[in-house]
C-alpha cells in the first residue's frame, strides 16, 4: 500500500492541521506554523501517518519540539480516538483470545499507521496541556516485565488526577483505545 497522500488530500489535511494549530495555541507556545508546515511538506510519509491519526478521530496537534527541533504531534481529541477503541493491547493478546476477538490490537494499529503509542510519561505530559480521557481510557506502552505476565497498562483522568491501571492485555472495552505520538 502506498503511504502517500494525493495533492488534494495533503492540502486538505494541512488546512485542518493549521486550523487546529491556530485554535489551540496553548499547546505549542513559541512555535511558528510556517516552520511546522515546511517540515510536513518535506516528510510526505509523516503526512500520511497524520492523516491516519485524523481519520481515526485523534485530532492530532503539535504539542512541542524534541531536543533535535523536530515537532511532536499527539492525539488531542478530548476522549480516546473513536476509531481506535475496542482493541486489545498487542498481537500476542489478540492471538491468545479464543472467542469474541477484537478487530485489532493497539500496537498493531499504531505500527500500521506509522505512529507510536504513548508511554505513561508522555500521557502524563499530554495531560499538562489540557484535560483528556474523562470518560474513556487509553492503553499506554507497557514494560516487558508486566507484559510477560499477561498484563498491560492504561491511563485515564478522573477526579482531576491521572491514573495508571492494569488489565489483561487481551481485554478490550468500547471506552478504551489508544493515543499516539508522531515526531516530524
Buried (B, 14 or more C-beta within 10 A) or exposed (E): EEBEBEEEEBEBBBEBBBEBBEEBEEBBEEBEBEEBBEBBEEBEEBBBBBBBBBEBBBBBBBBBBEEEEBBBBBBBBEBBBBBBBBBBBBEBBBEBBEEEBBEBBBBBBBBEBBBBBBBBEBBBBBBEBEEBBEEBBBBBBBEEEEBEEBBBBBBBBEEEEBEEEEBBBBBBBEBBBBBBBBBB
